[in-house]
């Protein structure tokens, strides 16, 4: 293991603790769940999942929950047998992706509950038309992103000049620094303008799709049709987990965080990075979802005991208010 990787793993351990060694606690909790629960067909009613609503008391979840359960139960894939906590995983993932906002659209053009990028959506069989509105949106995003990169490049040049001297800057260096500062100032102005254009393009796209019927959306941008997008997201995360298990070995639980990393930053990048890319966004994304799943599974076990003391202790540990 090289020094960079060792430093990264050390930082991950500081973030996740020793739970990283057993799938961030999922292995133990899954086994506990299997031993303590009576295996029955999952309900489609959210009220039967207090361990989920304790963690996600969102009104927006209620309307989408039956779709999530149906996708996890689809006999064609039999995913819930292979990933026993798939319902909890999917709820947590969608919450992190879009907070259950149907018309969520990110600054990178990821859209819908599952925040699919257009190429990924098409790979999963969802139709996304290359419309004038989407072209305008993608162009505005590209312009904004390029200006951010240009600013980063100029700032690095400025840093290099300052660090290259022995303490006293030459007049030539001072002139170059002033020139770079002026360039950065102009680029910042352009970036602000580009951001406003991007926000306007996003608003126009959201207004267009939110005015469409379900049938129109299926043919225009199916990322915003829950009955299609949710099953696609369930299959996509499950495939990522299975691919990581095949590549890295180990349990489903251990490969869940790798599958999440792949969902966020790409499967090939995850494989090349030994399971977790050196990207802070991906680290935070994985940490948040695994933390929420862990809470839900611990609460699920507590509720299965039907012991008020155990339930309250578990809820208190997670600072979840006790219901009246």
Backbone as numpy.savetxt, mean C-alpha at the origin, in Angstrom:
# Nx Ny Nz CAx CAy CAz Cx Cy Cz
26.60 -11.19 3.69 25.75 -10.00 3.69 26.64 -8.76 3.69
26.43 -7.85 2.71 27.28 -6.68 2.64 26.86 -5.65 3.68
27.71 -4.60 3.83 27.48 -3.61 4.87 26.17 -2.85 4.69
25.83 -2.54 3.42 24.60 -1.80 3.16 23.38 -2.61 3.57
23.41 -3.89 3.19 22.28 -4.76 3.54 22.18 -4.94 5.05
23.32 -5.11 5.71 23.31 -5.29 7.16 22.72 -4.06 7.85
23.11 -2.87 7.38 22.59 -1.64 7.96 21.09 -1.54 7.75
20.63 -1.94 6.56 19.20 -1.89 6.25 18.43 -2.86 7.15
18.93 -4.09 7.29 18.26 -5.09 8.13 18.21 -4.61 9.58
19.28 -3.95 10.02 19.30 -3.41 11.38 18.20 -2.38 11.57
18.01 -1.53 10.55 16.96 -0.52 10.64 15.58 -1.16 10.63
15.42 -2.24 9.86 14.14 -2.95 9.81 13.84 -3.57 11.16
14.87 -4.15 11.78 14.69 -4.76 13.10 14.29 -3.71 14.12
14.87 -2.52 13.99 14.51 -1.44 14.90 13.06 -1.03 14.73
12.58 -1.11 13.48 11.20 -0.73 13.19 10.23 -1.83 13.60
10.53 -3.08 13.19 9.58 -4.17 13.38 9.84 -5.01 14.63
11.06 -4.97 15.14 11.39 -5.81 16.28 11.63 -7.25 15.85
11.70 -8.16 16.82 12.00 -9.56 16.53 10.85 -10.25 15.82
9.68 -9.60 15.73 8.55 -10.21 15.02 8.90 -10.51 13.57
9.92 -9.82 13.03 10.31 -10.07 11.64 10.75 -11.51 11.42
11.15 -12.18 12.47 11.68 -13.53 12.32 10.59 -14.58 12.11
9.33 -14.25 12.44 8.27 -15.25 12.24 7.11 -14.68 11.43
7.45 -13.86 10.45 6.38 -13.28 9.64 5.69 -12.17 10.39
6.43 -11.44 11.25 5.90 -10.33 12.02 4.75 -10.76 12.92
4.84 -11.97 13.49 3.85 -12.43 14.44 2.68 -13.17 13.81
2.56 -13.16 12.50 1.42 -13.79 11.85 1.45 -15.32 11.99
2.64 -15.89 12.00 2.76 -17.34 12.10 2.14 -17.84 13.40
2.51 -17.22 14.49 1.99 -17.61 15.80 0.49 -17.37 15.88
0.04 -16.21 15.40 -1.37 -15.86 15.49 -2.23 -16.74 14.60
-1.72 -17.11 13.42 -2.46 -17.99 12.53 -2.65 -19.36 13.15
-1.60 -19.87 13.79 -1.68 -21.16 14.46 -2.67 -21.11 15.61
-2.63 -20.02 16.37 -3.54 -19.84 17.49 -4.98 -19.78 17.00
-5.20 -19.09 15.90 -6.52 -18.97 15.32 -7.04 -20.32 14.87
-6.17 -21.11 14.23 -6.58 -22.42 13.73 -6.97 -23.36 14.87
-6.26 -23.26 15.98 -6.53 -24.14 17.10 -7.79 -23.75 17.87
-8.09 -22.45 17.90 -9.15 -21.98 18.77 -10.47 -21.74 18.07
-10.48 -21.67 16.74 -11.69 -21.29 16.02 -12.40 -22.49 15.42
-13.71 -22.42 15.45 -14.51 -23.42 14.74 -14.56 -23.00 13.29
-14.20 -23.90 12.39 -14.11 -23.55 10.98 -15.50 -23.55 10.34
-16.03 -22.38 10.04 -17.32 -22.23 9.39 -17.14 -21.26 8.23
-18.12 -21.28 7.32 -18.04 -20.37 6.19 -18.12 -18.93 6.69
-17.20 -18.08 6.27 -17.19 -16.69 6.74 -18.48 -15.95 6.38
-18.91 -15.12 7.30 -20.09 -14.28 7.07 -19.74 -13.15 6.12
-20.75 -12.66 5.40 -20.57 -11.50 4.52 -20.95 -10.20 5.23
-21.40 -10.32 6.49 -21.84 -9.15 7.23 -20.72 -8.62 8.12
-20.42 -7.36 8.00 -19.32 -6.76 8.74 -19.56 -6.80 10.25
-20.81 -6.81 10.68 -21.11 -6.83 12.11 -20.62 -8.10 12.79
-20.34 -9.13 11.99 -19.83 -10.39 12.54 -18.31 -10.39 12.66
-17.70 -9.25 12.42 -16.24 -9.14 12.48 -15.84 -7.98 13.40
-16.16 -8.08 14.69 -15.80 -6.97 15.59 -14.31 -6.71 15.67
-13.51 -7.76 15.42 -12.05 -7.57 15.46 -11.56 -6.69 14.31
-12.36 -6.63 13.24 -12.01 -5.75 12.11 -12.52 -4.33 12.36
-13.78 -4.22 12.79 -14.34 -2.88 13.01 -13.71 -2.18 14.20
-13.13 -2.93 15.13 -12.39 -2.30 16.22 -11.17 -1.54 15.69
-10.52 -2.13 14.69 -9.31 -1.53 14.13 -9.66 -0.51 13.05
-10.72 -0.79 12.28 -11.13 0.10 11.19 -12.60 0.49 11.35
-12.89 1.45 12.22 -14.28 1.88 12.40 -14.73 2.82 11.30
-14.61 2.36 10.06 -14.91 3.20 8.90 -16.27 2.85 8.32
-17.12 3.86 8.14 -18.43 3.64 7.53 -18.29 3.22 6.07
-17.21 3.67 5.43 -17.02 3.35 4.02 -16.74 1.86 3.80
-16.22 1.19 4.82 -15.89 -0.23 4.69 -17.14 -1.08 4.52
-18.23 -0.70 5.16 -19.42 -1.53 5.22 -19.94 -1.93 3.84
-20.01 -1.00 2.92 -20.58 -1.29 1.60 -19.67 -2.17 0.74
-18.37 -2.16 1.02 -17.45 -2.94 0.20 -17.10 -4.30 0.82
-17.46 -4.48 2.08 -17.01 -5.69 2.79 -17.53 -6.98 2.16
-18.81 -7.08 1.79 -19.28 -8.33 1.15 -18.51 -8.68 -0.12
-18.08 -7.65 -0.85 -17.31 -7.89 -2.08 -15.95 -8.48 -1.72
-15.35 -7.98 -0.65 -14.06 -8.50 -0.19 -14.18 -9.96 0.21
-15.21 -10.29 1.00 -15.42 -11.67 1.45 -15.65 -12.59 0.26
-16.51 -12.17 -0.68 -16.79 -12.99 -1.86 -15.53 -13.25 -2.67
-14.69 -12.24 -2.81 -13.45 -12.40 -3.57 -12.52 -13.39 -2.88
-12.45 -13.32 -1.55 -11.58 -14.24 -0.81 -12.11 -15.66 -0.82
-13.44 -15.80 -0.98 -14.07 -17.13 -0.96 -14.22 -17.76 -2.34
-13.87 -17.02 -3.37 -14.07 -17.51 -4.74 -13.52 -18.93 -4.89
-14.38 -19.93 -5.15 -13.92 -21.33 -5.24 -12.94 -21.58 -6.38
-12.93 -20.69 -7.36 -12.00 -20.85 -8.48 -10.56 -20.77 -8.01
-10.32 -19.96 -6.96 -8.96 -19.74 -6.48 -8.69 -20.40 -5.13
-9.75 -20.56 -4.31 -9.61 -21.20 -2.98 -8.49 -20.53 -2.17
-8.49 -19.22 -2.16 -7.38 -18.49 -1.54 -7.45 -18.48 -0.02
-8.66 -18.47 0.53 -8.79 -18.36 1.98 -8.25 -19.60 2.69
-8.29 -20.74 2.02 -7.71 -21.95 2.59 -6.19 -21.84 2.69
-5.61 -21.18 1.70 -4.15 -21.05 1.65 -3.65 -19.88 2.48
-4.46 -18.82 2.58 -4.09 -17.64 3.37 -5.24 -17.38 4.34
-5.23 -17.99 5.52 -6.38 -17.95 6.43 -6.78 -16.54 6.88
-5.85 -15.63 6.86 -6.12 -14.26 7.30 -6.30 -13.32 6.10
-6.70 -13.86 4.96 -6.78 -13.08 3.73 -7.80 -11.95 3.84
-8.93 -12.18 4.50 -9.93 -11.12 4.64 -9.34 -9.94 5.41
-8.68 -10.25 6.53 -8.05 -9.19 7.31 -6.95 -8.48 6.52
-6.19 -9.26 5.78 -5.13 -8.69 4.95 -5.70 -7.73 3.91
-6.76 -8.15 3.26 -7.34 -7.34 2.19 -7.96 -6.05 2.73
-8.64 -6.15 3.86 -9.21 -4.95 4.47 -8.10 -3.96 4.82
-7.04 -4.47 5.44 -5.93 -3.60 5.84 -5.24 -3.00 4.63
-5.07 -3.78 3.59 -4.39 -3.30 2.38 -5.20 -2.20 1.70
-6.50 -2.42 1.54 -7.33 -1.40 0.89 -7.38 -0.13 1.73
-7.42 -0.30 3.05 -7.42 0.89 3.90 -6.15 1.70 3.69
-5.02 1.01 3.63 -3.75 1.70 3.43 -3.67 2.31 2.04
-4.23 1.63 1.06 -4.15 2.12 -0.31 -5.06 3.33 -0.54
-6.33 3.24 -0.09 -7.31 4.25 -0.49 -8.25 4.71 0.62
-8.12 4.14 1.82 -9.05 4.44 2.92 -10.50 4.19 2.51
-10.71 3.23 1.60 -12.03 2.85 1.11 -12.74 3.99 0.38
-11.95 4.90 -0.20 -12.51 5.96 -1.02 -12.55 5.48 -2.46
-13.75 5.28 -2.98 -13.92 4.67 -4.29 -13.20 5.43 -5.40
-13.24 6.76 -5.36 -12.66 7.56 -6.43 -11.27 8.10 -6.07
-10.57 7.37 -5.21 -9.20 7.78 -4.85 -8.31 7.75 -6.09
-7.53 8.81 -6.27 -6.62 8.91 -7.40 -5.34 9.59 -6.89
-4.23 8.85 -6.96 -2.99 9.36 -6.38 -2.25 10.28 -7.34
-1.19 10.89 -6.85 -0.36 11.77 -7.68 0.53 11.01 -8.64
0.43 9.69 -8.61 1.15 8.88 -9.61 0.16 8.20 -10.55
-1.13 8.59 -10.47 -2.22 8.08 -11.31 -2.68 6.68 -10.92
-2.33 6.22 -9.71 -2.90 4.97 -9.21 -4.35 5.26 -8.82
-5.27 4.36 -9.20 -6.68 4.69 -9.01 -7.52 3.60 -8.39
-8.61 4.03 -7.75 -9.60 3.12 -7.20 -9.25 2.60 -5.83
-10.10 1.71 -5.32 -9.88 1.14 -3.99 -8.53 0.47 -3.88
-8.12 -0.24 -4.94 -6.88 -0.99 -4.91 -5.68 -0.17 -5.36
-5.91 1.05 -5.80 -4.83 1.93 -6.27 -3.94 1.24 -7.31
-4.61 0.67 -8.30 -3.89 0.05 -9.41 -3.33 1.12 -10.34
-2.08 0.94 -10.76 -1.57 1.70 -11.88 -2.21 1.12 -13.14
-2.28 1.93 -14.19 -2.99 1.48 -15.40 -2.41 0.20 -15.99
-1.09 0.06 -16.15 -0.56 -1.19 -16.71 -0.91 -2.42 -15.86
-0.85 -2.28 -14.55 -1.20 -3.40 -13.66 -2.67 -3.75 -13.80
-3.51 -2.73 -13.83 -4.95 -2.96 -13.99 -5.23 -3.74 -15.27
-4.60 -3.34 -16.35 -4.81 -4.03 -17.62 -4.29 -5.46 -17.57
-3.16 -5.66 -16.89 -2.63 -7.02 -16.72 -3.61 -7.91 -15.97
-4.39 -7.31 -15.07 -5.36 -8.06 -14.27 -6.73 -8.13 -14.94
-6.80 -7.71 -16.20 -8.03 -7.85 -16.97 -9.01 -6.71 -16.83
-8.59 -5.60 -16.23 -9.47 -4.45 -16.08 -9.28 -3.49 -17.25
-10.36 -3.04 -17.82 -10.28 -2.15 -18.97 -10.05 -0.72 -18.51
-9.04 -0.07 -19.09 -8.77 1.35 -18.84 -8.51 1.99 -20.20
-9.40 2.87 -20.61 -9.31 3.51 -21.92 -8.23 4.60 -21.90
-7.49 4.68 -22.96 -6.47 5.72 -23.11 -7.16 6.97 -23.64
-7.89 7.65 -22.76 -8.73 8.79 -23.14 -7.94 10.09 -23.12
-8.49 11.16 -23.71 -7.82 12.47 -23.64 -7.61 12.92 -22.19
-8.59 12.59 -21.32 -8.47 12.98 -19.92 -7.32 12.25 -19.24
-7.17 10.96 -19.52 -6.07 10.20 -18.90 -4.72 10.63 -19.47
-4.69 10.97 -20.76 -3.46 11.45 -21.37 -3.04 12.77 -20.73
-4.01 13.65 -20.52 -3.73 14.94 -19.89 -3.24 14.75 -18.46
-3.87 13.83 -17.75 -3.46 13.54 -16.38 -2.04 13.00 -16.34
-1.76 12.04 -17.18 -0.42 11.42 -17.19 0.65 12.43 -17.58
0.33 13.32 -18.51 1.29 14.35 -18.93 1.57 15.31 -17.78
0.53 15.70 -17.06 0.72 16.64 -15.94 1.53 15.99 -14.82
1.30 14.70 -14.58 2.06 13.98 -13.56 3.52 13.86 -13.97
3.75 13.55 -15.24 5.11 13.41 -15.75 5.88 14.74 -15.65
5.22 15.83 -16.01 5.88 17.15 -15.94 6.25 17.49 -14.50
5.34 17.24 -13.58 5.60 17.54 -12.17 6.74 16.68 -11.65
6.71 15.39 -12.00 7.76 14.47 -11.54 9.12 14.88 -12.10
9.17 15.27 -13.38 10.44 15.66 -13.99 11.02 16.90 -13.34
10.16 17.83 -12.97 10.64 19.04 -12.30 11.18 18.71 -10.90
10.54 17.77 -10.23 11.05 17.34 -8.93 12.44 16.72 -9.08
12.62 15.91 -10.12 13.93 15.31 -10.37 14.97 16.37 -10.69
14.59 17.35 -11.50 15.53 18.42 -11.86 15.97 19.20 -10.63
15.03 19.46 -9.74 15.36 20.18 -8.51 16.31 19.34 -7.66
16.05 18.06 -7.57 16.93 17.16 -6.82 18.34 17.13 -7.39
18.43 17.12 -8.72 19.74 17.11 -9.38 20.51 18.40 -9.09
19.83 19.53 -9.17 20.49 20.83 -8.92 20.93 20.94 -7.46
20.10 20.43 -6.56 20.46 20.46 -5.14 21.69 19.60 -4.86
21.78 18.48 -5.56 22.95 17.61 -5.40 24.20 18.30 -5.93
24.06 18.99 -7.06 25.19 19.74 -7.61 25.65 20.81 -6.62
24.69 21.48 -6.01 25.00 22.52 -5.02 25.73 21.91 -3.82
25.27 20.79 -3.38 25.88 20.10 -2.25 27.33 19.68 -2.58
27.50 19.17 -3.79 28.83 18.71 -4.20 29.85 19.86 -4.22
29.41 21.02 -4.67 30.32 22.17 -4.72 30.72 22.59 -3.30
29.73 22.67 -2.43 30.00 23.09 -1.05 30.93 22.10 -0.35
30.75 20.81 -0.60 31.54 19.78 0.06 32.91 19.58 -0.58
33.09 20.09 -1.80 34.35 19.84 -2.51 35.50 20.73 -2.04
35.19 21.83 -1.42 36.23 22.77 -1.00 36.89 22.36 0.30
37.97 23.05 0.61 38.73 22.77 1.84 38.30 23.69 2.98
37.27 24.47 2.74 36.79 25.39 3.78 36.55 26.77 3.24
37.39 27.21 2.30 37.24 28.52 1.70 36.85 28.37 0.24
35.73 28.97 -0.14 35.24 28.85 -1.50 35.92 29.89 -2.39
36.18 29.50 -3.63 36.74 30.42 -4.61 35.61 31.28 -5.16
35.97 32.36 -5.82 34.95 33.23 -6.42 34.17 32.48 -7.49
34.87 31.61 -8.22 34.20 30.81 -9.25 33.14 29.90 -8.63
33.49 29.30 -7.48 32.53 28.43 -6.81 31.35 29.23 -6.27
31.62 30.40 -5.74 30.55 31.25 -5.23 29.59 31.63 -6.35
30.17 31.98 -7.51 29.32 32.33 -8.66 28.46 31.14 -9.09
29.04 29.96 -9.08 28.31 28.76 -9.48 27.19 28.44 -8.48
27.49 28.63 -7.19 26.49 28.40 -6.15 25.31 29.35 -6.33
25.61 30.62 -6.57 24.55 31.61 -6.76 23.71 31.28 -7.99
24.39 30.82 -9.05 23.69 30.45 -10.27 22.75 29.26 -10.03
23.25 28.28 -9.29 22.44 27.09 -8.98 21.24 27.46 -8.11
21.47 28.34 -7.15 20.37 28.78 -6.29 19.28 29.47 -7.11
19.69 30.26 -8.06 18.73 30.95 -8.92 17.95 29.94 -9.76
18.67 28.96 -10.30 18.02 27.92 -11.10 17.01 27.14 -10.26
17.41 26.80 -9.04 16.51 26.04 -8.15 15.27 26.87 -7.83
15.46 28.18 -7.63 14.32 29.05 -7.37 13.32 29.06 -8.52
13.85 29.13 -9.76 12.98 29.12 -10.93 12.29 27.76 -11.09
13.03 26.70 -10.83 12.44 25.36 -10.92 11.34 25.16 -9.88
11.54 25.74 -8.69 10.51 25.63 -7.65 9.21 26.32 -8.08
9.36 27.47 -8.74 8.18 28.17 -9.25 7.46 27.32 -10.30
8.24 26.74 -11.20 7.65 25.89 -12.24 7.00 24.65 -11.64
7.63 24.10 -10.59 7.05 22.92 -9.94 5.70 23.26 -9.30
5.61 24.42 -8.67 4.34 24.85 -8.06 3.25 24.98 -9.11
3.62 25.56 -10.25 2.66 25.70 -11.35 2.26 24.33 -11.89
3.24 23.44 -12.02 2.97 22.10 -12.53 2.08 21.32 -11.57
2.27 21.56 -10.27 1.45 20.87 -9.27 -0.01 21.31 -9.40
-0.24 22.60 -9.58 -1.61 23.10 -9.74 -2.26 22.52 -10.99
-1.49 22.39 -12.06 -2.01 21.80 -13.29 -2.35 20.32 -13.07
-1.50 19.63 -12.32 -1.74 18.22 -12.04 -3.00 18.04 -11.19
-3.17 18.87 -10.18 -4.36 18.80 -9.32 -5.62 19.05 -10.15
-5.56 20.00 -11.05 -6.70 20.30 -11.92 -7.02 19.10 -12.81
-5.99 18.46 -13.37 -6.19 17.30 -14.24 -6.79 16.14 -13.46
-6.33 15.95 -12.22 -6.90 14.91 -11.37 -8.37 15.18 -11.08
-8.68 16.42 -10.75 -10.06 16.79 -10.45 -10.97 16.56 -11.64
-10.49 16.92 -12.83 -11.28 16.72 -14.04 -11.53 15.24 -14.30
-10.52 14.42 -14.05 -10.68 12.98 -14.27 -11.66 12.39 -13.26
-11.52 12.78 -12.00 -12.43 12.27 -10.96 -13.86 12.71 -11.24
-14.04 13.95 -11.66 -15.39 14.43 -11.98 -16.00 13.64 -13.12
-15.17 13.29 -14.08 -15.68 12.54 -15.23 -16.13 11.13 -14.81
-15.27 10.40 -14.08 -15.62 9.02 -13.74 -16.73 8.95 -12.69
-16.80 9.95 -11.80 -17.83 9.92 -10.77 -19.22 10.22 -11.33
-19.26 10.75 -12.54 -20.56 11.03 -13.18 -21.03 9.86 -14.04
-20.22 8.83 -14.17 -20.55 7.69 -15.02 -21.37 6.63 -14.30
-22.13 5.88 -15.07 -22.83 4.72 -14.52 -21.84 3.56 -14.38
-22.23 2.53 -13.66 -21.37 1.36 -13.49 -21.00 0.77 -14.84
-21.98 0.67 -15.73 -21.74 0.08 -17.05 -20.75 0.92 -17.86
-20.85 2.22 -17.74 -19.91 3.10 -18.45 -18.50 2.96 -17.88
-18.41 2.86 -16.55 -17.10 2.72 -15.91 -16.41 1.42 -16.30
-17.18 0.36 -16.43 -16.60 -0.93 -16.83 -15.88 -0.80 -18.15
-16.41 0.02 -19.03 -15.83 0.18 -20.36 -14.81 1.32 -20.42
-14.81 2.20 -19.41 -13.91 3.36 -19.45 -12.72 3.19 -18.51
-12.97 2.89 -17.23 -11.91 2.69 -16.24 -12.43 1.78 -15.13
-12.23 0.49 -15.31 -12.80 -0.51 -14.40 -12.10 -0.53 -13.04
-11.04 0.24 -12.88 -10.40 0.34 -11.56 -11.37 0.90 -10.53
-12.39 1.62 -11.02 -13.34 2.27 -10.13 -14.67 1.51 -10.03
-14.63 0.23 -10.41 -15.78 -0.66 -10.25 -15.41 -1.69 -9.19
-15.90 -1.55 -7.96 -15.48 -2.42 -6.86 -15.64 -3.91 -7.14
-16.73 -4.28 -7.81 -16.99 -5.70 -8.07 -15.93 -6.32 -8.97
-15.20 -5.49 -9.71 -14.13 -5.97 -10.58 -12.75 -5.72 -9.96
-12.58 -4.54 -9.38 -11.26 -4.16 -8.86 -10.88 -4.92 -7.60
-11.85 -5.15 -6.70 -11.53 -5.84 -5.45 -11.06 -7.27 -5.70
-11.79 -8.08 -6.48 -11.27 -9.43 -6.77 -9.90 -9.41 -7.45
-9.69 -8.44 -8.33 -8.39 -8.34 -9.01 -7.29 -8.06 -7.99
-7.57 -7.20 -7.01 -6.58 -6.89 -5.98 -6.31 -8.08 -5.07
-7.35 -8.84 -4.76 -7.18 -10.04 -3.92 -6.29 -11.05 -4.63
-6.56 -11.29 -5.90 -5.76 -12.25 -6.68 -4.32 -11.75 -6.81
-4.17 -10.44 -7.03 -2.84 -9.87 -7.24 -1.96 -10.01 -6.00
-2.50 -9.70 -4.81 -1.69 -9.82 -3.60 -1.41 -11.28 -3.29
-2.39 -12.16 -3.52 -2.19 -13.59 -3.26 -1.11 -14.16 -4.18
-1.15 -13.78 -5.45 -0.13 -14.25 -6.38 1.25 -13.75 -5.96
1.32 -12.52 -5.49 2.59 -11.98 -5.02 3.14 -12.78 -3.85
2.27 -13.13 -2.91 2.69 -13.93 -1.75 3.17 -15.30 -2.20
2.42 -15.94 -3.10 2.80 -17.27 -3.57 4.12 -17.24 -4.34
4.30 -16.18 -5.15 5.54 -16.04 -5.90 6.73 -15.86 -4.96
6.53 -15.07 -3.91 7.61 -14.86 -2.93 7.91 -16.15 -2.17
6.87 -16.90 -1.84 7.09 -18.17 -1.14 7.87 -19.14 -2.03
7.53 -19.16 -3.30 8.24 -20.04 -4.24 9.70 -19.62 -4.38
9.95 -18.32 -4.38 11.30 -17.80 -4.59 12.15 -17.86 -3.33
11.57 -17.45 -2.19 12.34 -17.36 -0.95 12.21 -18.59 -0.05
11.12 -19.36 -0.24 10.84 -20.45 0.69 10.16 -19.93 1.93
9.87 -20.82 2.89 9.25 -20.39 4.13 7.74 -20.45 4.07
7.12 -20.01 5.15 5.67 -20.09 5.31 4.95 -18.97 4.57
3.63 -19.14 4.43 2.79 -18.08 3.87 2.90 -16.84 4.73
2.88 -17.04 6.05 2.95 -15.90 6.97 4.24 -15.11 6.76
5.36 -15.82 6.65 6.64 -15.15 6.47 6.70 -14.39 5.15
5.97 -14.91 4.15 6.02 -14.28 2.83 4.92 -13.25 2.61
4.08 -13.04 3.63 3.04 -12.02 3.49 3.64 -10.63 3.39
4.61 -10.33 4.25 5.22 -8.99 4.17 6.02 -8.83 2.89
6.58 -9.93 2.39 7.28 -9.83 1.09 6.28 -9.58 -0.04
5.12 -10.26 0.04 4.08 -10.05 -0.96 3.56 -8.62 -0.94
3.45 -8.05 0.26 3.02 -6.66 0.37 4.07 -5.72 -0.21
5.33 -6.02 0.05 6.41 -5.21 -0.53 6.34 -5.27 -2.05
6.04 -6.46 -2.58 5.92 -6.62 -4.03 4.73 -5.84 -4.57
3.64 -5.83 -3.83 2.44 -5.08 -4.24 2.76 -3.59 -4.33
3.57 -3.12 -3.41 3.89 -1.70 -3.33 4.98 -1.27 -4.30
6.01 -2.09 -4.44 7.18 -1.64 -5.20 7.56 -2.54 -6.38
6.83 -3.65 -6.55 7.12 -4.55 -7.67 7.76 -5.85 -7.24
7.36 -6.94 -7.88 7.84 -8.27 -7.51 9.34 -8.44 -7.80
9.78 -8.01 -8.97 11.19 -8.20 -9.32 12.11 -7.41 -8.39
11.69 -6.20 -8.05 12.49 -5.40 -7.14 12.56 -6.05 -5.77
11.46 -6.65 -5.35 11.43 -7.34 -4.05 12.35 -8.55 -4.06
12.34 -9.29 -5.14 13.23 -10.45 -5.26 14.69 -10.00 -5.24
14.99 -8.95 -5.96 16.37 -8.46 -6.05 16.87 -7.88 -4.73
15.93 -7.47 -3.87 16.29 -6.83 -2.60 16.17 -7.78 -1.41
16.17 -9.08 -1.69 16.12 -10.10 -0.64 14.86 -9.99 0.22
13.76 -9.56 -0.39 12.48 -9.60 0.31 11.90 -8.26 0.70
12.73 -7.24 0.86 12.21 -5.92 1.23 13.09 -4.84 0.63
12.60 -4.15 -0.41 13.40 -3.11 -1.07 13.84 -2.00 -0.13
14.94 -1.37 -0.47 15.48 -0.27 0.34 14.71 1.02 0.06
13.41 0.99 0.28 12.56 2.14 0.00 11.75 2.44 1.24
11.89 3.63 1.79 11.21 3.96 3.04 9.70 3.84 2.91
9.15 4.26 1.76 7.71 4.15 1.55 7.25 2.70 1.66
8.02 1.78 1.07 7.66 0.36 1.11 7.78 -0.20 2.52
8.82 0.21 3.23 8.99 -0.22 4.62 7.80 0.23 5.47
7.42 1.50 5.34 6.30 2.03 6.11 4.98 1.37 5.72
4.81 1.15 4.42 3.60 0.51 3.90 3.45 -0.89 4.48
4.51 -1.67 4.42 4.48 -3.04 4.94 4.27 -3.05 6.44
4.98 -2.19 7.14 4.87 -2.12 8.60 3.44 -1.82 9.03
2.80 -0.83 8.39 1.45 -0.41 8.78 0.45 -1.55 8.60
0.51 -2.23 7.46 -0.46 -3.28 7.17 -0.25 -4.48 8.08
1.00 -4.88 8.27 1.27 -6.02 9.14 0.86 -5.70 10.57
1.09 -4.48 11.01 0.68 -4.08 12.35 -0.83 -4.18 12.51
-1.57 -3.73 11.50 -3.03 -3.77 11.58 -3.56 -5.21 11.55
-2.94 -6.06 10.72 -3.36 -7.47 10.67 -3.10 -8.13 12.02
-1.95 -7.85 12.60 -1.60 -8.43 13.90 -2.62 -8.04 14.96
-3.01 -6.77 14.98 -4.03 -6.32 15.92 -5.34 -7.08 15.71
-5.75 -7.19 14.45 -7.02 -7.86 14.15 -7.01 -9.32 14.57
-5.91 -10.01 14.31 -5.85 -11.43 14.65 -5.80 -11.65 16.16
-5.12 -10.76 16.86 -5.10 -10.87 18.32 -6.49 -10.60 18.89
-7.18 -9.61 18.33 -8.55 -9.33 18.76 -9.49 -10.47 18.40
-9.28 -11.08 17.24 -10.11 -12.20 16.82 -10.00 -13.35 17.81
-8.77 -13.63 18.22 -8.58 -14.68 19.23 -9.25 -14.30 20.54
-9.10 -13.05 20.95 -9.71 -12.60 22.20 -11.22 -12.77 22.16
-11.84 -12.37 21.06 -13.30 -12.52 20.93 -13.71 -14.00 20.93
-12.86 -14.85 20.37 -13.20 -16.28 20.31 -13.26 -16.93 21.69
-12.57 -16.34 22.66 -12.58 -16.89 24.02 -13.89 -16.57 24.74
-14.59 -15.54 24.27 -15.83 -15.06 24.90 -15.61 -14.66 26.35
-14.37 -14.33 26.67 -14.01 -13.92 28.02 -13.87 -12.40 28.03
-14.79 -11.69 28.69 -14.75 -10.22 28.69 -13.42 -9.66 29.18
-12.81 -10.33 30.15 -11.55 -9.83 30.68 -10.44 -9.88 29.63
-10.36 -10.99 28.91 -9.35 -11.12 27.86 -9.62 -10.12 26.74
-10.88 -9.98 26.36 -11.25 -9.05 25.30 -10.87 -7.62 25.68
-11.22 -7.22 26.89 -10.93 -5.85 27.32 -9.44 -5.59 27.47
-8.71 -6.58 27.97 -7.25 -6.43 28.09 -6.61 -6.26 26.71
-7.07 -7.03 25.77 -6.53 -6.94 24.42 -6.85 -5.59 23.79
-8.08 -5.14 23.96 -8.48 -3.84 23.41 -7.72 -2.70 24.09
-7.54 -2.82 25.39 -6.80 -1.77 26.11 -5.36 -1.69 25.64
-4.78 -2.86 25.34 -3.39 -2.89 24.88 -3.24 -2.13 23.57
-4.27 -2.20 22.74 -4.24 -1.50 21.45 -4.93 -0.14 21.53
-5.31 0.27 22.74 -5.97 1.56 22.96 -7.24 1.68 22.14
-8.01 0.61 22.10 -9.29 0.61 21.40 -10.39 0.84 22.43
-11.23 1.84 22.22 -12.29 2.14 23.20 -13.24 0.95 23.38
-13.69 0.73 24.59 -14.65 -0.33 24.86 -16.05 0.16 24.48
-16.77 -0.69 23.75 -18.12 -0.30 23.29 -19.11 -0.39 24.44
-20.10 0.50 24.35 -21.16 0.47 25.36 -22.15 -0.66 25.06
